[in-house]
Amino acid sequence: MTTLIGRLKIYNMDYLIVKNNKIGIHLEPQVGTSGREFRMIGTAKNLEMPEKWSNQKKSFCSHYIYTFKYLDNGEFFELEFDYNDNFVRKL
């Protein structure tokens, strides 16, 4: 399965995992563990990190930053994921 979000193609990924919690990669509203509703609004490559070849994926991989917006007050939060789609940090 290929999901297209903006210009980013995500292969075989329907969600991100952060501390055993799944966050859907889609534009529909979701409810977080704190009970607040949010939705994804964008993705971007982390250009401070170099691309790296993955023999497993047969392509160059990058660190990606996913941007989300809380729907109750308009605050934003961002999550960074590494070359292997592992959570790195909340920005």
N, C-alpha and C positions, 0 to 999 in steps of 0.2 A: 504494500500500500504506500502511495506517495501522497503527502499532504503538502499543499502549497499555501504558504502564508506570506503575503507580500511577494518578495522575490526569493524567499528561502524555501528550499525543498527539504522536507524532513522525511526520511525513509524509515518505515516500520516504527514510527513513534506517534502515539496518540496522546501521550501525557509525559510530564516531567515528574521526577521523584525527588522530593526534598524532605529529609528526615522521616522517611517511611510514609509520607503523604503524597498522594497523586494530585497533580495540577494539570488539567486538560489543556491541550494545545489547540484551542479553538477560540472563536470570538464570542461565544455565549457566556452569560453571567454564571459565576460559580460562587460557592460559599466556602470560605476558609475555615480553619480550625477555630479561629476566634469568633466565628459566627458572622463575620462581615462579608458582604457580597463584593466581588471584584470580577474583572474580565481582562483578558490579554488584549493589549492594544498595539504591540509591535515586537519586532526582533531586530537584532543588529549583530554583526561580527564585532568581536573585541579586537580592534586593530592594533592594540598594544602587544598582542600575543601573535607569534608567527604561525603560519599554517604548517601542518605536519602531515606527512603521508601516512595513511593507514592501510596496511596490507589486508586487514580484515574487511574494510569497507571499499577497498580499491579506489580510493579518492583522497584528495587533500581534505583535512579536517581543520576546524577552527574552534576557538572558544566563542560561544554565543551568549548574548545578553537578551533576556526576555523581559519586556516591560509590561506591567500590569497597573490597572487603575482601580482604586476602591470606589464603588458606586455611591456610597453614603456621603462622602465629603470631597471626592475628587483628588485625594492624595495618590501618589504614584509609588510603586516599589519595583525594583529590578532584581533579577536573579541571574547569576552567571553560571554557565555550564561548560565543562572542559571538552577536550577532543573526543572523549569516550562517553559523552552525555552524562557525566557525573556532576552533581551539584558542587560548586566551588564556594560561592558566597552570595549573601544578599547585599546589594549596593545601596 
